[in-house]
């Protein structure tokens, strides 16, 4: 391998690594957002429909 082929291979390798990192970060953010949304919905469901809590005037 001469210098030009090695440089081209390194360039392609760096681009692939950057794409992989971006994909992993975006997937992690999407998963965290999904988990956070389901947790918020679960908390809202508990606060809204749990008869043991003292929210609202139900006396």
PyMOL Python script that loads the backbone (N, CA, C, O; Angstrom):
from pymol import cmd

cmd.read_pdbstr("""\
ATOM      1  N   UNK A   1       0.859  -1.202   0.000  1.00  0.00           N
ATOM      2  CA  UNK A   1       0.000   0.000   0.000  1.00  0.00           C
ATOM      3  C   UNK A   1       0.889   1.244   0.000  1.00  0.00           C
ATOM      4  O   UNK A   1       1.788   1.393   0.828  1.00  0.00           O
ATOM      5  N   UNK A   2       0.615   2.102  -0.926  1.00  0.00           N
ATOM      6  CA  UNK A   2       1.365   3.356  -0.936  1.00  0.00           C
ATOM      7  C   UNK A   2       0.625   4.394  -0.089  1.00  0.00           C
ATOM      8  O   UNK A   2      -0.383   4.088   0.548  1.00  0.00           O
ATOM      9  N   UNK A   3       1.140   5.622  -0.093  1.00  0.00           N
ATOM     10  CA  UNK A   3       0.643   6.641   0.839  1.00  0.00           C
ATOM     11  C   UNK A   3      -0.780   7.058   0.493  1.00  0.00           C
ATOM     12  O   UNK A   3      -1.597   7.290   1.383  1.00  0.00           O
ATOM     13  N   UNK A   4      -1.078   7.153  -0.815  1.00  0.00           N
ATOM     14  CA  UNK A   4      -2.399   7.662  -1.193  1.00  0.00           C
ATOM     15  C   UNK A   4      -3.493   6.663  -0.811  1.00  0.00           C
ATOM     16  O   UNK A   4      -4.545   7.059  -0.310  1.00  0.00           O
ATOM     17  N   UNK A   5      -3.254   5.385  -1.042  1.00  0.00           N
ATOM     18  CA  UNK A   5      -4.274   4.401  -0.679  1.00  0.00           C
ATOM     19  C   UNK A   5      -4.470   4.345   0.833  1.00  0.00           C
ATOM     20  O   UNK A   5      -5.594   4.204   1.313  1.00  0.00           O
ATOM     21  N   UNK A   6      -3.388   4.454   1.569  1.00  0.00           N
ATOM     22  CA  UNK A   6      -3.501   4.425   3.028  1.00  0.00           C
ATOM     23  C   UNK A   6      -4.278   5.640   3.527  1.00  0.00           C
ATOM     24  O   UNK A   6      -5.095   5.532   4.442  1.00  0.00           O
ATOM     25  N   UNK A   7      -4.018   6.797   2.918  1.00  0.00           N
ATOM     26  CA  UNK A   7      -4.726   8.001   3.354  1.00  0.00           C
ATOM     27  C   UNK A   7      -6.208   7.892   3.013  1.00  0.00           C
ATOM     28  O   UNK A   7      -7.060   8.287   3.809  1.00  0.00           O
ATOM     29  N   UNK A   8      -6.519   7.356   1.830  1.00  0.00           N
ATOM     30  CA  UNK A   8      -7.928   7.211   1.459  1.00  0.00           C
ATOM     31  C   UNK A   8      -8.626   6.226   2.399  1.00  0.00           C
ATOM     32  O   UNK A   8      -9.767   6.453   2.801  1.00  0.00           O
ATOM     33  N   UNK A   9      -7.951   5.145   2.746  1.00  0.00           N
ATOM     34  CA  UNK A   9      -8.536   4.162   3.657  1.00  0.00           C
ATOM     35  C   UNK A   9      -8.781   4.782   5.033  1.00  0.00           C
ATOM     36  O   UNK A   9      -9.823   4.544   5.644  1.00  0.00           O
ATOM     37  N   UNK A  10      -7.834   5.571   5.518  1.00  0.00           N
ATOM     38  CA  UNK A  10      -8.013   6.228   6.814  1.00  0.00           C
ATOM     39  C   UNK A  10      -9.178   7.214   6.765  1.00  0.00           C
ATOM     40  O   UNK A  10      -9.944   7.325   7.722  1.00  0.00           O
ATOM     41  N   UNK A  11      -9.309   7.934   5.638  1.00  0.00           N
ATOM     42  CA  UNK A  11     -10.402   8.904   5.503  1.00  0.00           C
ATOM     43  C   UNK A  11     -11.754   8.189   5.540  1.00  0.00           C
ATOM     44  O   UNK A  11     -12.670   8.622   6.239  1.00  0.00           O
ATOM     45  N   UNK A  12     -11.874   7.084   4.778  1.00  0.00           N
ATOM     46  CA  UNK A  12     -13.137   6.339   4.770  1.00  0.00           C
ATOM     47  C   UNK A  12     -13.416   5.752   6.157  1.00  0.00           C
ATOM     48  O   UNK A  12     -14.561   5.744   6.610  1.00  0.00           O
ATOM     49  N   UNK A  13     -12.381   5.268   6.821  1.00  0.00           N
ATOM     50  CA  UNK A  13     -12.560   4.681   8.149  1.00  0.00           C
ATOM     51  C   UNK A  13     -13.047   5.729   9.150  1.00  0.00           C
ATOM     52  O   UNK A  13     -13.926   5.451   9.965  1.00  0.00           O
ATOM     53  N   UNK A  14     -12.470   6.940   9.086  1.00  0.00           N
ATOM     54  CA  UNK A  14     -12.886   8.013  10.005  1.00  0.00           C
ATOM     55  C   UNK A  14     -14.336   8.398   9.740  1.00  0.00           C
ATOM     56  O   UNK A  14     -15.100   8.625  10.678  1.00  0.00           O
ATOM     57  N   UNK A  15     -14.724   8.475   8.455  1.00  0.00           N
ATOM     58  CA  UNK A  15     -16.113   8.824   8.132  1.00  0.00           C
ATOM     59  C   UNK A  15     -17.058   7.746   8.670  1.00  0.00           C
ATOM     60  O   UNK A  15     -18.111   8.063   9.223  1.00  0.00           O
ATOM     61  N   UNK A  16     -16.683   6.479   8.507  1.00  0.00           N
ATOM     62  CA  UNK A  16     -17.548   5.407   9.010  1.00  0.00           C
ATOM     63  C   UNK A  16     -17.668   5.463  10.535  1.00  0.00           C
ATOM     64  O   UNK A  16     -18.750   5.236  11.077  1.00  0.00           O
ATOM     65  N   UNK A  17     -16.589   5.758  11.217  1.00  0.00           N
ATOM     66  CA  UNK A  17     -16.642   5.843  12.683  1.00  0.00           C
ATOM     67  C   UNK A  17     -17.541   6.996  13.119  1.00  0.00           C
ATOM     68  O   UNK A  17     -18.317   6.861  14.065  1.00  0.00           O
ATOM     69  N   UNK A  18     -17.434   8.139  12.423  1.00  0.00           N
ATOM     70  CA  UNK A  18     -18.276   9.293  12.778  1.00  0.00           C
ATOM     71  C   UNK A  18     -19.746   8.955  12.558  1.00  0.00           C
ATOM     72  O   UNK A  18     -20.592   9.287  13.388  1.00  0.00           O
ATOM     73  N   UNK A  19     -20.057   8.289  11.430  1.00  0.00           N
ATOM     74  CA  UNK A  19     -21.450   7.925  11.156  1.00  0.00           C
ATOM     75  C   UNK A  19     -21.957   6.959  12.229  1.00  0.00           C
ATOM     76  O   UNK A  19     -23.094   7.074  12.685  1.00  0.00           O
ATOM     77  N   UNK A  20     -21.114   6.012  12.628  1.00  0.00           N
ATOM     78  CA  UNK A  20     -21.524   5.043  13.644  1.00  0.00           C
ATOM     79  C   UNK A  20     -21.806   5.733  14.981  1.00  0.00           C
ATOM     80  O   UNK A  20     -22.791   5.419  15.650  1.00  0.00           O
ATOM     81  N   UNK A  21     -20.944   6.666  15.364  1.00  0.00           N
ATOM     82  CA  UNK A  21     -21.144   7.380  16.635  1.00  0.00           C
ATOM     83  C   UNK A  21     -22.423   8.207  16.592  1.00  0.00           C
ATOM     84  O   UNK A  21     -23.181   8.234  17.562  1.00  0.00           O
ATOM     85  N   UNK A  22     -22.664   8.883  15.466  1.00  0.00           N
ATOM     86  CA  UNK A  22     -23.881   9.697  15.351  1.00  0.00           C
ATOM     87  C   UNK A  22     -25.121   8.807  15.422  1.00  0.00           C
ATOM     88  O   UNK A  22     -26.108   9.162  16.066  1.00  0.00           O
ATOM     89  N   UNK A  23     -25.068   7.655  14.761  1.00  0.00           N
ATOM     90  CA  UNK A  23     -26.215   6.748  14.819  1.00  0.00           C
ATOM     91  C   UNK A  23     -26.451   6.259  16.241  1.00  0.00           C
ATOM     92  O   UNK A  23     -27.593   6.204  16.698  1.00  0.00           O
ATOM     93  N   UNK A  24     -25.379   5.904  16.941  1.00  0.00           N
ATOM     94  CA  UNK A  24     -25.545   5.417  18.312  1.00  0.00           C
ATOM     95  C   UNK A  24     -26.117   6.503  19.219  1.00  0.00           C
ATOM     96  O   UNK A  24     -27.009   6.233  20.024  1.00  0.00           O
ATOM     97  N   UNK A  25     -25.610   7.723  19.095  1.00  0.00           N
ATOM     98  CA  UNK A  25     -26.095   8.816  19.951  1.00  0.00           C
ATOM     99  C   UNK A  25     -27.562   9.109  19.656  1.00  0.00           C
ATOM    100  O   UNK A  25     -28.350   9.304  20.581  1.00  0.00           O
ATOM    101  N   UNK A  26     -27.939   9.141  18.367  1.00  0.00           N
ATOM    102  CA  UNK A  26     -29.332   9.439  18.035  1.00  0.00           C
ATOM    103  C   UNK A  26     -30.244   8.312  18.506  1.00  0.00           C
ATOM    104  O   UNK A  26     -31.348   8.568  18.986  1.00  0.00           O
ATOM    105  N   UNK A  27     -29.789   7.059  18.370  1.00  0.00           N
ATOM    106  CA  UNK A  27     -30.613   5.958  18.870  1.00  0.00           C
ATOM    107  C   UNK A  27     -30.762   6.041  20.382  1.00  0.00           C
ATOM    108  O   UNK A  27     -31.840   5.786  20.919  1.00  0.00           O
ATOM    109  N   UNK A  28     -29.672   6.402  21.077  1.00  0.00           N
ATOM    110  CA  UNK A  28     -29.760   6.498  22.534  1.00  0.00           C
ATOM    111  C   UNK A  28     -30.712   7.627  22.937  1.00  0.00           C
ATOM    112  O   UNK A  28     -31.490   7.474  23.879  1.00  0.00           O
ATOM    113  N   UNK A  29     -30.654   8.763  22.225  1.00  0.00           N
ATOM    114  CA  UNK A  29     -31.567   9.862  22.550  1.00  0.00           C
ATOM    115  C   UNK A  29     -33.010   9.461  22.278  1.00  0.00           C
ATOM    116  O   UNK A  29     -33.905   9.801  23.052  1.00  0.00           O
ATOM    117  N   UNK A  30     -33.246   8.733  21.172  1.00  0.00           N
ATOM    118  CA  UNK A  30     -34.614   8.302  20.871  1.00  0.00           C
ATOM    119  C   UNK A  30     -35.105   7.334  21.950  1.00  0.00           C
ATOM    120  O   UNK A  30     -36.251   7.421  22.390  1.00  0.00           O
ATOM    121  N   UNK A  31     -34.234   6.409  22.376  1.00  0.00           N
ATOM    122  CA  UNK A  31     -34.645   5.468  23.419  1.00  0.00           C
ATOM    123  C   UNK A  31     -34.895   6.189  24.739  1.00  0.00           C
ATOM    124  O   UNK A  31     -35.872   5.892  25.427  1.00  0.00           O
ATOM    125  N   UNK A  32     -34.026   7.132  25.102  1.00  0.00           N
ATOM    126  CA  UNK A  32     -34.241   7.871  26.347  1.00  0.00           C
ATOM    127  C   UNK A  32     -35.524   8.699  26.275  1.00  0.00           C
ATOM    128  O   UNK A  32     -36.266   8.774  27.254  1.00  0.00           O
ATOM    129  N   UNK A  33     -35.790   9.322  25.124  1.00  0.00           N
ATOM    130  CA  UNK A  33     -37.021  10.088  24.978  1.00  0.00           C
ATOM    131  C   UNK A  33     -38.242   9.199  25.106  1.00  0.00           C
ATOM    132  O   UNK A  33     -39.239   9.590  25.712  1.00  0.00           O
ATOM    133  N   UNK A  34     -38.167   7.983  24.529  1.00  0.00           N
ATOM    134  CA  UNK A  34     -39.301   7.057  24.620  1.00  0.00           C
ATOM    135  C   UNK A  34     -39.526   6.621  26.063  1.00  0.00           C
ATOM    136  O   UNK A  34     -40.663   6.571  26.532  1.00  0.00           O
ATOM    137  N   UNK A  35     -38.437   6.306  26.764  1.00  0.00           N
ATOM    138  CA  UNK A  35     -38.570   5.895  28.165  1.00  0.00           C
ATOM    139  C   UNK A  35     -39.114   7.050  29.001  1.00  0.00           C
ATOM    140  O   UNK A  35     -39.966   6.838  29.865  1.00  0.00           O
ATOM    141  N   UNK A  36     -38.629   8.277  28.753  1.00  0.00           N
ATOM    142  CA  UNK A  36     -39.099   9.425  29.522  1.00  0.00           C
ATOM    143  C   UNK A  36     -40.578   9.685  29.238  1.00  0.00           C
ATOM    144  O   UNK A  36     -41.331   9.993  30.162  1.00  0.00           O
ATOM    145  N   UNK A  37     -41.015   9.566  27.961  1.00  0.00           N
ATOM    146  CA  UNK A  37     -42.423   9.791  27.644  1.00  0.00           C
ATOM    147  C   UNK A  37     -43.306   8.755  28.326  1.00  0.00           C
ATOM    148  O   UNK A  37     -44.356   9.101  28.866  1.00  0.00           O
ATOM    149  N   UNK A  38     -42.893   7.482  28.309  1.00  0.00           N
ATOM    150  CA  UNK A  38     -43.721   6.468  28.951  1.00  0.00           C
ATOM    151  C   UNK A  38     -43.744   6.683  30.455  1.00  0.00           C
ATOM    152  O   UNK A  38     -44.774   6.444  31.086  1.00  0.00           O
ATOM    153  N   UNK A  39     -42.640   7.127  31.053  1.00  0.00           N
ATOM    154  CA  UNK A  39     -42.641   7.389  32.490  1.00  0.00           C
ATOM    155  C   UNK A  39     -43.571   8.555  32.819  1.00  0.00           C
ATOM    156  O   UNK A  39     -44.299   8.508  33.812  1.00  0.00           O
ATOM    157  N   UNK A  40     -43.550   9.596  31.993  1.00  0.00           N
ATOM    158  CA  UNK A  40     -44.433  10.741  32.239  1.00  0.00           C
ATOM    159  C   UNK A  40     -45.888  10.308  32.106  1.00  0.00           C
ATOM    160  O   UNK A  40     -46.727  10.696  32.919  1.00  0.00           O
ATOM    161  N   UNK A  41     -46.195   9.502  31.085  1.00  0.00           N
ATOM    162  CA  UNK A  41     -47.575   9.033  30.933  1.00  0.00           C
ATOM    163  C   UNK A  41     -47.979   8.165  32.120  1.00  0.00           C
ATOM    164  O   UNK A  41     -49.117   8.232  32.585  1.00  0.00           O
ATOM    165  N   UNK A  42     -47.040   7.344  32.613  1.00  0.00           N
ATOM    166  CA  UNK A  42     -47.357   6.489  33.751  1.00  0.00           C
ATOM    167  C   UNK A  42     -47.624   7.344  34.995  1.00  0.00           C
ATOM    168  O   UNK A  42     -48.567   7.078  35.740  1.00  0.00           O
ATOM    169  N   UNK A  43     -46.792   8.373  35.219  1.00  0.00           N
ATOM    170  CA  UNK A  43     -47.008   9.237  36.375  1.00  0.00           C
ATOM    171  C   UNK A  43     -48.332   9.986  36.257  1.00  0.00           C
ATOM    172  O   UNK A  43     -49.057  10.122  37.242  1.00  0.00           O
ATOM    173  N   UNK A  44     -48.652  10.473  35.056  1.00  0.00           N
ATOM    174  CA  UNK A  44     -49.918  11.180  34.871  1.00  0.00           C
ATOM    175  C   UNK A  44     -51.084  10.226  35.118  1.00  0.00           C
ATOM    176  O   UNK A  44     -52.087  10.610  35.721  1.00  0.00           O
ATOM    177  N   UNK A  45     -50.953   8.986  34.652  1.00  0.00           N
ATOM    178  CA  UNK A  45     -52.006   7.990  34.878  1.00  0.00           C
ATOM    179  C   UNK A  45     -52.186   7.726  36.372  1.00  0.00           C
ATOM    180  O   UNK A  45     -53.313   7.629  36.858  1.00  0.00           O
ATOM    181  N   UNK A  46     -51.067   7.610  37.099  1.00  0.00           N
ATOM    182  CA  UNK A  46     -51.160   7.357  38.541  1.00  0.00           C
ATOM    183  C   UNK A  46     -51.796   8.549  39.247  1.00  0.00           C
ATOM    184  O   UNK A  46     -52.679   8.375  40.086  1.00  0.00           O
ATOM    185  N   UNK A  47     -51.353   9.755  38.912  1.00  0.00           N
ATOM    186  CA  UNK A  47     -51.889  10.933  39.590  1.00  0.00           C
ATOM    187  C   UNK A  47     -53.359  11.152  39.248  1.00  0.00           C
ATOM    188  O   UNK A  47     -54.126  11.657  40.069  1.00  0.00           O
ATOM    189  N   UNK A  48     -53.746  10.770  38.034  1.00  0.00           N
ATOM    190  CA  UNK A  48     -55.103  11.097  37.623  1.00  0.00           C
ATOM    191  C   UNK A  48     -56.110  10.071  38.142  1.00  0.00           C
ATOM    192  O   UNK A  48     -57.219  10.436  38.530  1.00  0.00           O
ATOM    193  N   UNK A  49     -55.733   8.794  38.153  1.00  0.00           N
ATOM    194  CA  UNK A  49     -56.716   7.745  38.405  1.00  0.00           C
ATOM    195  C   UNK A  49     -56.481   6.964  39.691  1.00  0.00           C
ATOM    196  O   UNK A  49     -57.184   5.986  39.946  1.00  0.00           O
ATOM    197  N   UNK A  50     -55.511   7.370  40.507  1.00  0.00           N
ATOM    198  CA  UNK A  50     -55.279   6.619  41.734  1.00  0.00           C
ATOM    199  C   UNK A  50     -56.200   7.167  42.828  1.00  0.00           C
ATOM    200  O   UNK A  50     -56.069   8.335  43.193  1.00  0.00           O
ATOM    201  N   UNK A  51     -57.108   6.379  43.352  1.00  0.00           N
ATOM    202  CA  UNK A  51     -58.039   6.915  44.360  1.00  0.00           C
ATOM    203  C   UNK A  51     -57.401   7.094  45.732  1.00  0.00           C
ATOM    204  O   UNK A  51     -58.007   7.713  46.607  1.00  0.00           O
ATOM    205  N   UNK A  52     -56.191   6.569  45.947  1.00  0.00           N
ATOM    206  CA  UNK A  52     -55.555   6.686  47.257  1.00  0.00           C
ATOM    207  C   UNK A  52     -54.843   8.016  47.446  1.00  0.00           C
ATOM    208  O   UNK A  52     -54.466   8.352  48.569  1.00  0.00           O
ATOM    209  N   UNK A  53     -54.649   8.779  46.380  1.00  0.00           N
ATOM    210  CA  UNK A  53     -53.958  10.056  46.521  1.00  0.00           C
ATOM    211  C   UNK A  53     -54.962  11.140  46.862  1.00  0.00           C
ATOM    212  O   UNK A  53     -56.153  11.009  46.583  1.00  0.00           O
ATOM    213  N   UNK A  54     -54.476  12.204  47.462  1.00  0.00           N
ATOM    214  CA  UNK A  54     -55.350  13.269  47.942  1.00  0.00           C
ATOM    215  C   UNK A  54     -55.399  14.448  46.988  1.00  0.00           C
ATOM    216  O   UNK A  54     -55.543  15.591  47.421  1.00  0.00           O
ATOM    217  N   UNK A  55     -55.280  14.183  45.693  1.00  0.00           N
ATOM    218  CA  UNK A  55     -55.371  15.284  44.736  1.00  0.00           C
ATOM    219  C   UNK A  55     -56.833  15.540  44.411  1.00  0.00           C
ATOM    220  O   UNK A  55     -57.601  14.603  44.195  1.00  0.00           O
ATOM    221  N   UNK A  56     -57.213  16.792  44.376  1.00  0.00           N
ATOM    222  CA  UNK A  56     -58.584  17.140  44.055  1.00  0.00           C
ATOM    223  C   UNK A  56     -59.463  17.045  45.287  1.00  0.00           C
ATOM    224  O   UNK A  56     -59.041  16.548  46.331  1.00  0.00           O
ATOM    225  N   UNK A  57     -60.694  17.528  45.155  1.00  0.00           N
ATOM    226  CA  UNK A  57     -61.613  17.540  46.295  1.00  0.00           C
ATOM    227  C   UNK A  57     -62.593  16.376  46.114  1.00  0.00           C
ATOM    228  O   UNK A  57     -63.616  16.505  45.442  1.00  0.00           O
ATOM    229  N   UNK A  58     -62.255  15.239  46.729  1.00  0.00           N
ATOM    230  CA  UNK A  58     -63.104  14.048  46.611  1.00  0.00           C
ATOM    231  C   UNK A  58     -63.575  13.607  47.994  1.00  0.00           C
ATOM    232  O   UNK A  58     -63.669  12.413  48.278  1.00  0.00           O
ATOM    233  N   UNK A  59     -63.867  14.584  48.850  1.00  0.00           N
ATOM    234  CA  UNK A  59     -64.276  14.207  50.206  1.00  0.00           C
ATOM    235  C   UNK A  59     -65.776  14.461  50.390  1.00  0.00           C
ATOM    236  O   UNK A  59     -66.317  14.208  51.466  1.00  0.00           O
TER     237      UNK A  59
END
""", "prot")
cmd.dss("prot")
cmd.show_as("cartoon", "prot")
cmd.util.cbc("prot")
cmd.orient("prot")
